[in-house]
């Protein structure tokens, strides 16, 4: 969903899962896909929010390492 540009729908679903079952297998991977979608779209605040969430909730995960190495998207000055 997130990679197809439907970040709003994906975000609602993932936040519901995060709230009810934060240890669901695959959730960190899904959250990083959402973060990457925001990153690619240049949505800096949303990307930062998910970067911080992943690093805080899943500090020892592979996803936390991946997202920590990602640079912030360039801000659009159009």
DOPATI-601016 format. One record per residue (C-alpha): residue number from 1; residue in three letters; x negated, y, z negated. Coordinates in Angstrom, 3 decimals, padded with zeros to 6 digits. Each point is the difference from the previous one (the first is absolute). Layout:
DOPATI-601016
(node NUM, ALA, (X, Y, Z))
...
This chain:
DOPATI-601016
(node 1, UNK, (000.000, 000.000, 000.000))
(node 2, UNK, (-002.591, 002.569, -001.071))
(node 3, UNK, (-002.199, -000.562, 003.012))
(node 4, UNK, (002.990, 000.519, 002.300))
(node 5, UNK, (000.512, 003.486, -001.404))
(node 6, UNK, (002.827, -000.890, -002.371))
(node 7, UNK, (-001.928, 001.051, -003.079))
(node 8, UNK, (003.117, 001.212, -001.821))
(node 9, UNK, (001.684, -003.403, 000.064))
(node 10, UNK, (-003.194, -001.844, -000.847))
(node 11, UNK, (-000.705, 002.388, -002.842))
(node 12, UNK, (003.432, -000.549, -001.589))
(node 13, UNK, (-000.328, -003.778, 000.176))
(node 14, UNK, (-003.541, -000.096, -001.337))
(node 15, UNK, (000.737, 002.381, -002.862))
(node 16, UNK, (002.969, -002.159, -001.037))
(node 17, UNK, (-002.203, -003.101, -000.011))
(node 18, UNK, (-002.735, 001.869, -001.870))
(node 19, UNK, (002.470, 001.053, -002.681))
(node 20, UNK, (001.617, -003.427, -000.460))
(node 21, UNK, (-002.855, -002.396, 000.751))
(node 22, UNK, (-003.376, 001.776, 000.085))
(node 23, UNK, (-001.961, -003.272, 000.090))
(node 24, UNK, (001.719, -001.275, 003.149))
(node 25, UNK, (-002.611, -001.721, 002.189))
(node 26, UNK, (-000.743, 002.088, 003.049))
(node 27, UNK, (001.247, 003.257, -001.495))
(node 28, UNK, (-003.425, 001.694, -000.049))
(node 29, UNK, (-000.478, -000.968, 003.665))
(node 30, UNK, (003.404, 001.438, 000.873))
(node 31, UNK, (-000.733, 003.199, -001.908))
(node 32, UNK, (-003.270, 000.442, 001.842))
(node 33, UNK, (001.794, -000.412, 003.333))
(node 34, UNK, (002.358, 002.771, -001.041))
(node 35, UNK, (-002.925, 002.165, -001.135))
(node 36, UNK, (-001.756, -000.602, 003.332))
(node 37, UNK, (003.157, 001.009, 001.884))
(node 38, UNK, (000.082, 003.288, -001.898))
(node 39, UNK, (-003.739, 000.384, 000.586))
(node 40, UNK, (000.380, -000.500, 003.759))
(node 41, UNK, (002.884, 002.467, 000.103))
(node 42, UNK, (-002.123, 002.569, -001.839))
(node 43, UNK, (002.317, 000.163, -003.018))
(node 44, UNK, (-002.661, 000.865, -002.555))
(node 45, UNK, (002.166, 000.242, -003.130))
(node 46, UNK, (001.768, -003.315, 000.602))
(node 47, UNK, (-003.284, -001.721, 000.797))
(node 48, UNK, (-001.582, 001.360, -003.198))
(node 49, UNK, (002.994, -001.144, -002.056))
(node 50, UNK, (-000.255, -003.581, 001.272))
(node 51, UNK, (-003.817, 000.003, -000.197))
(node 52, UNK, (000.230, 000.960, -003.660))
(node 53, UNK, (002.836, -002.452, -000.688))
(node 54, UNK, (-001.921, -002.918, 001.498))
(node 55, UNK, (-003.201, 000.901, -001.855))
(node 56, UNK, (001.881, 000.446, -003.305))
(node 57, UNK, (002.318, -003.044, 000.152))
(node 58, UNK, (-002.337, -002.435, 001.760))
(node 59, UNK, (-003.540, 001.202, -000.874))
(node 60, UNK, (-001.673, -003.372, 000.577))
(node 61, UNK, (001.757, -000.769, 003.283))
(node 62, UNK, (-001.564, -000.100, 003.433))
(node 63, UNK, (002.508, 002.684, 001.014))
(node 64, UNK, (-001.289, 002.405, -002.669))
(node 65, UNK, (-003.477, -000.376, 001.435))
(node 66, UNK, (001.209, 000.524, 003.556))
(node 67, UNK, (002.029, 003.096, -000.741))
(node 68, UNK, (-002.764, 001.492, -002.133))
(node 69, UNK, (-002.281, -000.130, 003.045))
(node 70, UNK, (002.512, 001.739, 002.285))
(node 71, UNK, (-000.542, 003.685, 000.642))
(node 72, UNK, (002.862, 002.428, -000.424))
(node 73, UNK, (001.749, 000.757, 003.277))
(node 74, UNK, (-000.829, 003.320, 001.582))
(node 75, UNK, (002.592, 002.638, -000.718))
(node 76, UNK, (001.923, 001.183, 003.019))
(node 77, UNK, (-000.563, 003.743, 000.459))
(node 78, UNK, (002.362, 000.488, 002.972))
